[in-house]
Each structure stands twice: as structure tokens, then as C-alpha cells.
Amino acid sequence: MSFSCDQSMDGSFPPSPAEDRSSKRLSWGHLLQRLAEIKGLNQRLSAAQDSRSETGSVADISMSESEDSVFCHPLEETLATEVEETIAEILSDTSHHVLGCSKLILPDCLLHNIGKELLHLADSEPCGLRGALIDLCVEQGDQGSLCSLDQIAVDASLVPTFHVTLVLRPEAGGLWPKVQKLFKSKKSPQTQSANARHQGTLRLGASFRAIKRKLYSSGELVIEECC
């Protein structure tokens, strides 16, 4: 009696057609599931990259705007230094023909203190120190009369928002006025008459007065004595 057997060489039986179709369906389903997962992962990665690029662009824009705001206008301290230099030039230029002295001596701290006071007065102003209009004066004589030297517009392209009058004073105390008076008393009447208009050396004191007035609103004067 003979019989045939479909047993494979390893002793196992081959899958039936139904099992083969079922396994193919399972493998295709698994493949489709994997493709869907990969597609979803790619979409999430693309969305994350777009989000990062948009965030980066916003950061770049904000940074550029920040840099523009920093570099568009000079710093207040820089403006104050420029005003100090302008005041020094005015004093040098007017010492002979306005103040009537051949030499003008300034205390080391005077210009720096003026700059600090201007920054203080400009702190509450909408345009800062750029909106300042400054009158520079020197007090003369015992009566306190003022000699106007010049006017400074910190930013000539801007409508001023506040006005400051700086009143500088000759040195009133100390040894220097006594030395000056001693030398003057030893001069002959002819020499004193010839030098009546030019008083020799004028030394300014470290103290000064700052008078502030707002130009865009009515308000009281701010008067500060600085030393």
C-alpha cells in the first residue's frame, strides 16, 4: 500500500491555503500600520521644525528691533559728555571778550557735576536730555547780575521740551580771591585803569545754580543749588 505525504523535510506540514492567505493579510496590515506611523512621525517632525523656525524668526525680529532701539539714539551719558565739552568751548571762547578776563580757570569737578545735574533734570522728560535748551550764564559782581554767554540746543532737530538756566559763579572764598586782591592793590592807578576791562585770571567756583522750566506744560520752576 502506498501513500503520499506532503510533510516537509523538517518534519512540519506546509500551511494550508487559508492559513497562507491569513498570514498575508496580517503582514500587509502590519506594513500599512507601520507606513501610517512613519507618516504621522514625519508630520510631527515637520510641524516641530516649522514651529522652531517661526520662533527663531520672531526672536531675530525682536533682536533687530532691540538693537535699533539701542543704537538709534546716543546714550544719555554720551549726550551729557558732549554738552560738557560744548560748555567748556563756550567758556574758553567768551572768557576774553564777554567775561573780560585773559584766563579762565575751572575746577576739575565742575563740568562733570554739570553733566550729572543735567541728567538728573532730564530724567523725567519725555525726550530725555535731547529735549533740553540750555542757557549758560556767569554771575558777576556783588549784586548777582548775570552775564549770558550762549544758548545750547542739545538736539537742534527736536522741539525743546524743557529749558535749563545754568548759573556759574566766580570763586567767592578761599585763598585765590585774596591773592588776586593783593596783586591788584600793588598795581599803579594807570595799570588798574588800563586793565579795567580785562581782570586777568578768573577762577570759577565749584558751586552753581540750575533753574529748570518745562516748555510743554505750566508748572513751577525747579531751582537747585549744586556744589
Summary of the structure (lengths in Angstrom):
residues: 227
radius of gyration: 43.3
end to end distance: 133.1
largest distance: 165.2
contacts: 543
relative contact order: 0.11
helix: 48%
strand: 22%
